[in-house]
Amino acid sequence: MPADATREELATSAQCAVNTIETATTASCKAAAISDHSDKNFMPVLNLAPVFGPSVLYKIVEDVENETPANSSFEENNASMDVVADLISGYTWFFEVDPAEMEKEKRIQAAMDLLREAKIAQRPAGDILVGVYVYSKDWGHCINVKLSPAMTAGALCKHTMQQLNIKEPINKMAVFEVVCDQDLERPLHHSEPVLSVVVRWANWDASFAKSNYLCIKNNYVYDEIAPLVSNRQPLSVFSELRYAEARQKSFKKSVLEFTGGKITQYKDSKASQLLNQWNIEDVLWFMGTRDRPFFGNCVSLATQEEFEKWLAAMLNAEFPKGIFPPAPEPIPDLLS
């Protein structure tokens, strides 16, 4: 045999050996990664070995008498499973895996776990069918609407008005959350998800939540404060008001200030001692009367002007991009 041919065959054999080792290393590494997550995929080494053993270490056994291929014996299959199990369990020792590579694989797996958990956490909940009233619960229309997690108050307004063929300007309407046997209500901002409002009722005491409902009607609240919020400038108010905590039966005079997105309660008009402070994004406020059973802290304002100033200041801070929904697009004149 020529020397060149021998060297070529040796080189080919060496290359095949390298490829085989690299393939075995990669396969063992991936199988070990699978077995590391056996608590989730139910595939420990004991289950992986029967899958990979006979296929990875498969060989054709020649039947000498009949001169035909024959299947591997039961003992050989068991031996192949034992070999694969050993490769998976001890692959770092067998193949001298670099610890840096092992750490890299762990980081990749950890990132994949975080991504998987994030996707599960963000998986949308099921839709909820809710009755929505229009104008009034007593004499208005009621329509059942399937609320999805992404449906905003503005989208609910548009959907309901189209369903009932209501011709009023949509930017003049709002979804109101009506609670405590119709004693309290608040307009939802057009960007607020409605489903979260309904789901929150499940955490309330039954005496407060049993008669809650949604109602779409003219947004008289925003209309009243429109002149104060049209320029979107931050507003500050400082007033002596009548204040009562949830456990108190009567009102007491108290000094409150709203500035910088915070409601602050002081002991006196000199603001010398701070008693309480609330961030506006943590406050869920309603308008109405204070009747039994008492619901949350309550502030009573003496005049309509004072009421509008406080409301405008809080809404401006809570929604700095604007409180009003966009005006509907004008219908094009096809005849012009």
C-alpha positions as CSV (number, residue, x, y, z in Angstrom):
1,M,0.0,0.0,0.0
2,P,1.4,3.4,-0.9
3,A,2.6,5.6,2.0
4,D,0.4,8.5,1.0
5,A,-2.7,6.4,1.0
6,T,-1.9,5.1,4.5
7,R,-1.4,8.6,5.8
8,E,-4.7,9.7,4.2
9,E,-6.5,6.8,5.8
10,L,-5.0,7.5,9.2
11,A,-6.0,11.2,8.9
12,T,-9.6,10.2,7.9
13,S,-9.7,7.8,10.9
14,A,-8.4,10.5,13.2
15,Q,-11.0,13.0,12.0
16,C,-13.8,10.4,12.4
17,A,-12.6,9.8,16.0
18,V,-12.6,13.5,16.7
19,N,-16.1,13.9,15.3
20,T,-17.3,10.9,17.3
21,I,-16.0,12.3,20.5
22,E,-17.4,15.8,19.8
23,T,-20.8,14.2,19.0
24,A,-20.7,12.1,22.1
25,T,-19.8,15.0,24.3
26,T,-22.6,17.2,22.9
27,A,-25.2,14.5,23.1
28,S,-24.2,13.6,26.7
29,C,-24.2,17.3,27.7
30,K,-27.7,17.8,26.2
31,A,-29.0,14.6,27.8
32,A,-27.6,15.7,31.2
33,A,-29.3,19.1,30.8
34,I,-32.6,17.3,30.3
35,S,-32.1,15.0,33.3
36,D,-31.2,18.1,35.4
37,H,-34.8,19.2,34.9
38,S,-36.4,15.9,35.6
39,D,-38.7,17.5,38.2
40,K,-40.5,19.2,35.3
41,N,-40.0,16.9,32.3
42,F,-40.0,13.5,34.2
43,M,-36.9,12.4,32.3
44,P,-34.2,11.3,34.8
45,V,-31.2,9.3,33.6
46,L,-33.2,6.1,34.3
47,N,-35.7,7.2,31.6
48,L,-33.2,8.7,29.1
49,A,-30.9,5.6,29.0
50,P,-33.5,3.3,27.4
51,V,-34.3,6.0,24.8
52,F,-30.7,6.8,23.7
53,G,-28.9,3.5,24.5
54,P,-30.1,1.2,21.8
55,S,-30.2,3.9,19.2
56,V,-26.9,5.7,19.9
57,L,-25.0,2.4,20.3
58,Y,-26.9,0.6,17.6
59,K,-25.0,-2.0,15.6
60,I,-25.9,-4.6,13.0
61,V,-25.3,-8.2,14.1
62,E,-24.6,-10.7,11.2
63,D,-26.6,-13.9,11.3
64,V,-23.8,-16.3,10.0
65,E,-26.1,-19.2,9.2
66,N,-28.7,-17.3,7.2
67,E,-26.3,-14.5,6.0
68,T,-28.9,-11.9,7.1
69,P,-28.7,-9.0,9.6
70,A,-30.0,-9.9,13.0
71,N,-31.1,-7.7,16.0
72,S,-28.9,-7.0,18.9
73,S,-29.4,-9.3,21.9
74,F,-31.2,-8.4,25.1
75,E,-27.9,-8.4,27.0
76,E,-26.4,-6.0,24.4
77,N,-29.3,-3.6,24.7
78,N,-29.0,-3.6,28.5
79,A,-25.3,-3.0,28.2
80,S,-25.9,0.0,25.8
81,M,-28.3,1.5,28.3
82,D,-25.8,1.2,31.1
83,V,-23.1,2.8,28.9
84,V,-25.4,5.8,28.1
85,A,-26.4,6.2,31.7
86,D,-22.8,6.3,32.7
87,L,-22.0,8.8,30.0
88,I,-24.9,11.1,31.1
89,S,-24.1,10.9,34.8
90,G,-20.3,11.3,34.4
91,Y,-20.0,13.3,31.2
92,T,-18.0,16.1,32.8
93,W,-15.3,13.5,33.9
94,F,-15.4,11.3,30.8
95,F,-15.0,14.2,28.3
96,E,-13.0,16.6,30.6
97,V,-15.6,19.4,30.2
98,D,-14.3,22.8,30.9
99,P,-15.9,24.2,34.2
100,A,-16.4,27.5,32.3
101,E,-18.5,25.7,29.7
102,M,-20.6,24.1,32.5
103,E,-21.2,27.5,34.1
104,K,-22.2,28.9,30.7
105,E,-24.7,26.1,30.3
106,K,-26.1,26.7,33.8
107,R,-26.6,30.4,33.0
108,I,-28.4,29.5,29.7
109,Q,-30.7,27.1,31.5
110,A,-31.4,29.7,34.2
111,A,-32.3,32.3,31.6
112,M,-34.6,29.9,29.9
113,D,-36.3,29.1,33.1
114,L,-36.8,32.8,33.8
115,L,-38.2,33.3,30.4
116,R,-40.5,30.3,30.7
117,E,-41.8,31.6,34.1
118,A,-42.3,35.1,32.7
119,K,-44.4,33.7,29.8
120,I,-46.5,31.7,32.3
121,A,-47.0,34.8,34.5
122,Q,-48.1,36.9,31.5
123,R,-50.5,34.3,30.1
124,P,-53.8,36.1,29.9
125,A,-56.6,35.0,32.1
126,G,-59.9,33.9,30.7
127,D,-62.5,36.4,29.6
128,I,-65.3,37.3,32.0
129,L,-68.9,38.0,30.9
130,V,-70.2,41.2,32.7
131,G,-73.4,43.1,32.6
132,V,-72.8,46.7,31.7
133,Y,-75.6,49.3,32.1
134,V,-76.0,52.4,29.9
135,Y,-77.1,55.7,31.4
136,S,-78.7,54.2,34.5
137,K,-79.3,50.9,36.2
138,D,-82.9,51.7,36.9
139,W,-84.1,52.7,33.5
140,G,-81.2,52.3,31.1
141,H,-80.1,49.5,28.8
142,C,-78.0,46.5,30.0
143,I,-75.7,44.6,27.7
144,N,-73.6,41.5,28.5
145,V,-70.0,42.2,27.4
146,K,-67.1,39.7,27.4
147,L,-64.2,41.5,29.1
148,S,-60.8,40.5,28.0
149,P,-57.7,41.5,30.1
150,A,-56.7,44.0,27.4
151,M,-60.0,45.8,27.1
152,T,-59.8,49.4,28.3
153,A,-62.6,51.6,29.5
154,G,-62.4,53.5,26.2
155,A,-62.7,50.3,24.2
156,L,-65.7,49.2,26.3
157,C,-67.4,52.5,25.7
158,K,-66.9,52.2,21.9
159,H,-68.0,48.6,21.8
160,T,-71.2,49.1,23.9
161,M,-72.2,52.3,22.0
162,Q,-71.8,50.5,18.7
163,Q,-73.8,47.5,19.9
164,L,-76.7,49.8,21.0
165,N,-76.3,52.3,18.1
166,I,-75.9,55.2,20.5
167,K,-75.0,58.4,18.6
168,E,-73.5,60.5,21.3
169,P,-69.8,61.6,21.0
170,I,-67.8,58.8,22.5
171,N,-65.3,61.2,24.0
172,K,-68.1,62.6,26.1
173,M,-68.9,59.2,27.7
174,A,-67.2,57.2,30.3
175,V,-67.4,53.9,32.2
176,F,-68.3,54.5,35.8
177,E,-67.6,52.1,38.6
178,V,-70.6,52.2,40.9
179,V,-70.2,50.6,44.4
180,C,-71.6,50.4,47.9
181,D,-75.3,50.2,46.8
182,Q,-74.9,53.2,44.4
183,D,-73.7,55.5,47.2
184,L,-70.2,55.9,45.6
185,E,-69.0,56.1,42.0
186,R,-65.9,57.1,40.0
187,P,-65.2,57.5,36.3
188,L,-62.6,55.2,34.8
189,H,-59.9,56.8,32.8
190,H,-60.2,55.7,29.1
191,S,-56.9,53.8,29.3
192,E,-57.8,51.8,32.4
193,P,-58.2,48.0,32.0
194,V,-61.8,47.2,33.0
195,L,-61.3,43.6,33.9
196,S,-58.9,44.5,36.7
197,V,-61.6,46.7,38.2
198,V,-64.2,43.8,38.2
199,V,-61.7,41.3,39.6
200,R,-60.8,43.7,42.4
201,W,-64.3,43.4,43.8
202,A,-63.6,39.8,44.8
203,N,-61.2,41.1,47.5
204,W,-63.8,43.4,49.0
205,D,-66.1,42.7,51.9
206,A,-69.4,41.3,50.7
207,S,-71.3,44.3,52.2
208,F,-69.5,46.6,49.9
209,A,-69.2,44.5,46.7
210,K,-72.6,42.7,46.5
211,S,-74.3,45.5,44.5
212,N,-71.3,46.8,42.4
213,Y,-71.8,47.3,38.7
214,L,-70.4,49.2,35.6
215,C,-72.4,51.9,34.0
216,I,-71.6,53.9,30.8
217,K,-73.0,57.5,30.9
218,N,-72.1,61.1,30.2
219,N,-68.8,62.0,31.9
220,Y,-70.1,64.9,33.9
221,V,-67.0,64.8,36.2
222,Y,-64.5,65.5,33.5
223,D,-66.7,68.2,32.0
224,E,-66.8,70.1,35.3
225,I,-63.1,70.2,35.6
226,A,-62.2,70.7,31.9
227,P,-61.1,74.3,32.3
228,L,-58.7,73.4,35.1
229,V,-56.9,70.5,33.3
230,S,-56.9,71.7,29.7
231,N,-53.3,73.0,30.0
232,R,-52.1,69.8,31.8
233,Q,-50.1,71.9,34.2
234,P,-49.5,70.4,37.7
235,L,-51.8,71.8,40.3
236,S,-51.4,72.2,44.0
237,V,-54.1,72.7,46.6
238,F,-54.0,73.4,50.4
239,S,-57.2,73.4,52.3
240,E,-58.8,72.9,55.7
241,L,-61.3,70.1,55.1
242,R,-63.5,67.8,57.1
243,Y,-61.9,64.4,57.3
244,A,-62.9,61.0,58.7
245,E,-61.0,57.7,58.8
246,A,-62.9,54.5,58.1
247,R,-63.3,53.6,61.7
248,Q,-64.5,57.1,62.7
249,K,-68.2,57.9,63.0
250,S,-67.9,61.7,62.5
251,F,-65.9,64.2,60.6
252,K,-63.1,66.3,62.1
253,K,-61.4,69.4,60.7
254,S,-58.1,68.6,59.1
255,V,-55.5,70.3,56.9
256,L,-54.7,68.5,53.7
257,E,-52.4,69.4,50.8
258,F,-52.0,68.0,47.4
259,T,-48.7,68.6,45.6
260,G,-46.1,66.6,43.8
261,G,-48.5,63.7,43.3
262,K,-49.0,63.2,47.1
263,I,-51.9,63.9,49.5
264,T,-50.4,65.1,52.8
265,Q,-52.3,65.5,56.1
266,Y,-51.0,68.0,58.6
267,K,-51.8,68.6,62.2
268,D,-52.5,72.3,61.7
269,S,-52.6,75.1,59.1
270,K,-48.9,75.9,59.7
271,A,-48.0,72.4,58.3
272,S,-45.6,72.0,61.2
273,Q,-46.4,68.3,61.8
274,L,-47.1,65.7,59.1
275,L,-49.7,63.1,60.1
276,N,-50.3,61.0,56.9
277,Q,-49.2,60.9,53.3
278,W,-50.5,59.0,50.3
279,N,-49.2,58.7,46.8
280,I,-51.9,59.4,44.2
281,E,-51.2,56.2,42.3
282,D,-52.0,54.2,45.5
283,V,-55.3,56.0,46.1
284,L,-58.6,54.6,44.7
285,W,-61.1,57.5,45.1
286,F,-64.9,57.7,44.8
287,M,-67.4,60.4,44.9
288,G,-70.7,60.2,46.8
289,T,-72.2,60.2,50.3
290,R,-70.7,58.8,53.5
291,D,-73.4,56.4,54.8
292,R,-73.1,53.2,56.8
293,P,-71.2,50.9,56.4
294,F,-68.3,53.3,56.2
295,F,-66.0,52.7,53.3
296,G,-62.4,53.9,53.5
297,N,-61.2,57.3,54.5
298,C,-63.4,60.3,53.6
299,V,-62.9,63.9,52.8
300,S,-65.8,66.4,52.7
301,L,-65.4,69.6,50.7
302,A,-67.4,72.7,51.5
303,T,-67.9,74.2,48.0
304,Q,-68.2,72.9,44.4
305,E,-65.2,75.1,43.5
306,E,-63.0,73.5,46.1
307,F,-64.2,70.0,45.0
308,E,-63.3,70.7,41.3
309,K,-59.8,72.1,42.3
310,W,-59.0,68.9,44.3
311,L,-60.3,66.6,41.6
312,A,-58.4,68.4,38.8
313,A,-55.2,68.4,40.8
314,M,-55.4,64.6,41.5
315,L,-56.4,63.7,37.9
316,N,-53.7,65.9,36.4
317,A,-51.1,64.2,38.5
318,E,-52.4,60.7,38.0
319,F,-52.7,61.0,34.2
320,P,-50.0,63.5,33.0
321,K,-50.6,62.6,29.4
322,G,-54.2,63.9,29.6
323,I,-57.5,62.7,31.1
324,F,-59.7,63.1,28.0
325,P,-60.0,60.4,25.4
326,P,-59.1,61.4,21.8
327,A,-61.9,63.0,19.9
328,P,-63.5,60.8,17.2
329,E,-62.2,61.2,13.7
330,P,-64.5,63.3,11.5
331,I,-66.5,61.4,8.8
332,P,-65.0,62.3,5.4
333,D,-67.3,64.2,3.1
334,L,-67.5,62.0,0.0
335,L,-69.5,64.6,-2.0
336,S,-67.0,67.4,-1.8
